[in-house]
Amino acid sequence: MNQEMNNLYNQIYSNNNNLLLGIINDLQQIINSTQDNLAIKRIADVIIKMNYIISENKKNTKLIINHIASLKNQLSEINKNIKDFKNNNINIQEIRHDNGRYFGQVVNGLAEGRGIKYYDNRNRYEGEYRNDKKEGKGIFYWNHGNRYEGHFKNDKGEGKGIFYWNDGDRYEGDFKNGKREGKGIMYYNNGDRQMGDFYNDNPIGKHVKLTKDGKIEVENYN
């Protein structure tokens, strides 16, 4: 199916590019046979725009093919995870939720035990469930690259955990209701570290910051 889509997109853009190249050749012949400088300039502008369209078509084709390849890799990963999970859990079942699909242990029609949930928006959770909610240890992956590893309660990150940002920053410490709350340490991608208290996902009180150069700074937050 993916190969058929690749071929279709390549054919569409190839046909469009061939048509544009034919028009450009026709216009080039007009330029060679006319002495009207204004007409020559206008036709030259048209050729420039058409060459731009051809260039964009090539870029779009590459983006589409890369996107198809990405979707194919994601599907392969999903199938692998499901296969691995089935090998380790004889009683694996599937539950279709409003926002995604769950594969894992089920009790009385609800997710209970270990499982994997694939969200329709391409987020993913792997870990423990209780009464159809994330409860216990697990990992939540966001489609933009962030992830949370740690304890969950009532479907939210709560207890000890680590949050990774897609830019390389990370937080290790306490969580409550899915937010940084309690004591924790921020590790920044530039090598700095900052430790202190957090509330409702924001730093509060006095924080001690250790820079990558070995300097110690104190930050005060309201």
C-alpha positions as CSV (number, residue, x, y, z in Angstrom):
1,M,0.0,0.0,0.0
2,N,2.8,2.4,0.9
3,Q,4.7,1.6,-2.3
4,E,1.5,2.2,-4.3
5,M,1.1,5.7,-2.7
6,N,4.7,6.5,-3.4
7,N,4.3,5.6,-7.0
8,L,1.1,7.6,-7.3
9,Y,2.7,10.8,-5.8
10,N,5.7,10.4,-8.0
11,Q,3.6,10.0,-11.1
12,I,1.5,13.0,-10.3
13,Y,4.4,15.3,-9.7
14,S,6.4,13.8,-12.6
15,N,3.5,14.6,-14.9
16,N,3.1,18.1,-13.6
17,N,6.8,18.8,-13.9
18,N,6.8,17.4,-17.5
19,L,3.9,19.7,-18.4
20,L,5.7,22.7,-16.9
21,L,9.0,21.8,-18.7
22,G,7.1,21.7,-22.0
23,I,5.6,25.1,-21.4
24,I,9.0,26.5,-20.5
25,N,10.4,25.2,-23.8
26,D,7.6,26.8,-25.7
27,L,8.1,30.1,-24.0
28,Q,11.9,29.9,-24.6
29,Q,11.2,29.5,-28.3
30,I,9.0,32.6,-28.2
31,I,11.7,34.5,-26.5
32,N,14.2,33.5,-29.2
33,S,11.8,34.6,-32.0
34,T,10.7,38.0,-30.7
35,Q,12.3,41.4,-30.4
36,D,9.8,42.8,-28.0
37,N,11.9,43.5,-24.8
38,L,8.8,43.9,-22.6
39,A,7.4,40.6,-23.8
40,I,10.7,38.9,-23.3
41,K,10.9,40.2,-19.7
42,R,7.3,39.0,-18.9
43,I,7.9,35.6,-20.4
44,A,11.2,35.3,-18.5
45,D,9.3,36.0,-15.3
46,V,6.9,33.3,-16.1
47,I,9.7,30.8,-16.6
48,I,11.2,31.7,-13.3
49,K,7.9,31.1,-11.5
50,M,7.5,27.8,-13.3
51,N,11.0,26.7,-12.3
52,Y,10.0,27.6,-8.7
53,I,6.9,25.4,-9.0
54,I,9.0,22.5,-10.3
55,S,11.4,22.9,-7.4
56,E,8.6,23.0,-4.8
57,N,7.0,19.9,-6.4
58,K,10.2,18.0,-5.9
59,K,10.4,19.1,-2.2
60,N,6.7,18.2,-1.6
61,T,7.3,14.8,-3.2
62,K,10.2,14.2,-0.8
63,L,8.2,15.3,2.2
64,I,5.3,13.1,1.3
65,I,7.6,10.0,0.8
66,N,9.3,10.7,4.2
67,H,5.9,11.1,5.9
68,I,4.8,7.7,4.4
69,A,8.0,6.1,5.6
70,S,7.5,7.6,9.1
71,L,3.9,6.2,9.2
72,K,5.2,2.8,8.1
73,N,7.8,2.8,10.8
74,Q,5.2,3.8,13.4
75,L,2.9,1.0,12.3
76,S,5.8,-1.5,12.4
77,E,6.6,-0.4,16.0
78,I,3.0,-0.7,17.0
79,N,2.8,-4.3,15.6
80,K,6.1,-5.2,17.3
81,N,5.0,-3.9,20.7
82,I,1.7,-5.8,20.3
83,K,3.5,-9.0,19.3
84,D,6.0,-8.7,22.2
85,F,3.2,-8.0,24.6
86,K,1.2,-11.0,23.4
87,N,4.2,-13.2,23.8
88,N,4.4,-12.2,27.5
89,N,0.7,-12.1,28.2
90,I,-1.5,-14.9,27.1
91,N,-4.7,-13.1,28.0
92,I,-4.1,-9.9,26.1
93,Q,-7.2,-8.2,24.9
94,E,-8.1,-5.0,22.9
95,I,-10.3,-2.2,24.2
96,R,-11.4,0.6,21.9
97,H,-11.6,4.0,23.7
98,D,-12.9,7.2,22.3
99,N,-9.4,8.6,22.0
100,G,-7.4,5.4,21.1
101,R,-6.8,1.7,21.4
102,Y,-5.7,-0.3,24.4
103,F,-3.9,-3.6,24.2
104,G,-3.2,-5.5,27.5
105,Q,-4.7,-7.2,30.5
106,V,-8.4,-6.8,31.0
107,V,-10.7,-7.5,34.0
108,N,-14.5,-7.2,33.6
109,G,-14.0,-5.2,30.4
110,L,-11.7,-2.7,31.9
111,A,-7.9,-2.2,31.5
112,E,-6.3,-3.8,34.6
113,G,-2.7,-4.8,34.9
114,R,0.0,-4.0,32.2
115,G,-0.9,-2.7,28.8
116,I,-0.2,-0.3,26.0
117,K,-2.4,2.4,24.7
118,Y,-2.1,4.1,21.3
119,Y,-3.9,7.4,21.1
120,D,-5.4,8.7,17.9
121,N,-3.2,11.8,18.1
122,R,-0.1,9.5,18.1
123,N,0.7,9.8,21.8
124,R,1.4,6.5,23.6
125,Y,1.4,5.0,27.1
126,E,3.1,1.8,28.2
127,G,2.7,0.7,31.8
128,E,0.3,-0.3,34.5
129,Y,-3.5,0.2,34.7
130,R,-6.1,0.0,37.4
131,N,-9.8,0.3,36.8
132,D,-9.3,1.5,33.2
133,K,-6.9,4.3,34.3
134,K,-3.1,4.7,34.3
135,E,-2.1,3.7,37.8
136,G,1.3,2.5,39.0
137,K,4.5,2.7,37.0
138,G,4.6,3.6,33.3
139,I,5.9,5.8,30.5
140,F,3.9,8.3,28.5
141,Y,5.2,9.4,25.1
142,W,4.0,12.6,23.5
143,N,4.0,12.8,19.7
144,H,6.2,15.9,19.8
145,G,9.0,14.1,21.5
146,N,8.4,14.8,25.2
147,R,8.0,11.9,27.6
148,Y,7.3,11.2,31.3
149,E,8.6,8.1,33.2
150,G,7.5,7.4,36.7
151,H,4.5,6.8,38.8
152,F,0.9,7.4,37.9
153,K,-2.3,7.9,39.9
154,N,-5.8,8.4,38.6
155,D,-4.6,8.8,35.0
156,K,-2.0,11.5,35.8
157,G,1.7,11.5,36.7
158,E,1.9,11.5,40.5
159,G,4.8,10.6,42.9
160,K,8.4,10.2,41.8
161,G,9.1,10.7,38.1
162,I,11.3,12.1,35.3
163,F,10.0,14.4,32.6
164,Y,12.1,14.7,29.4
165,W,11.6,17.7,27.0
166,N,12.4,17.2,23.4
167,D,15.1,19.9,23.6
168,G,17.2,17.9,26.0
169,D,16.1,19.5,29.3
170,R,14.7,17.1,32.0
171,Y,13.2,17.3,35.5
172,E,13.6,14.6,38.2
173,G,11.5,14.8,41.3
174,D,8.0,14.9,42.7
175,F,4.8,15.1,40.6
176,K,1.2,15.7,41.5
177,N,-1.8,15.6,39.2
178,G,0.5,15.5,36.2
179,K,2.6,18.5,37.2
180,R,5.9,19.2,38.9
181,E,5.0,19.6,42.6
182,G,7.3,19.0,45.5
183,K,11.1,18.8,45.5
184,G,13.0,18.3,42.3
185,I,16.0,19.1,40.1
186,M,16.0,20.6,36.6
187,Y,18.8,19.5,34.3
188,Y,19.2,21.9,31.4
189,N,20.7,21.0,28.0
190,N,23.4,23.7,28.5
191,G,24.8,21.8,31.5
192,D,23.3,23.9,34.2
193,R,21.4,22.3,37.2
194,Q,18.8,23.9,39.4
195,M,17.2,22.4,42.5
196,G,14.3,23.5,44.8
197,D,10.6,23.3,45.3
198,F,7.9,23.3,42.7
199,Y,4.2,24.0,42.8
200,N,1.6,23.6,40.0
201,D,4.5,23.1,37.6
202,N,6.3,26.3,38.5
203,P,9.4,26.9,40.7
204,I,8.7,28.5,44.1
205,G,10.8,29.7,47.0
206,K,14.6,29.6,47.0
207,H,16.4,27.6,44.3
208,V,20.1,26.8,44.1
209,K,21.6,26.8,40.6
210,L,24.9,25.2,39.7
211,T,26.2,26.3,36.3
212,K,28.2,24.2,34.0
213,D,31.2,26.4,34.8
214,G,30.9,25.4,38.5
215,K,29.3,28.7,39.7
216,I,26.7,28.6,42.4
217,E,23.7,31.0,42.1
218,V,20.6,31.5,44.2
219,E,17.3,32.2,42.6
220,N,14.2,33.4,44.5
221,Y,10.7,32.7,43.1
222,N,7.4,34.0,44.5
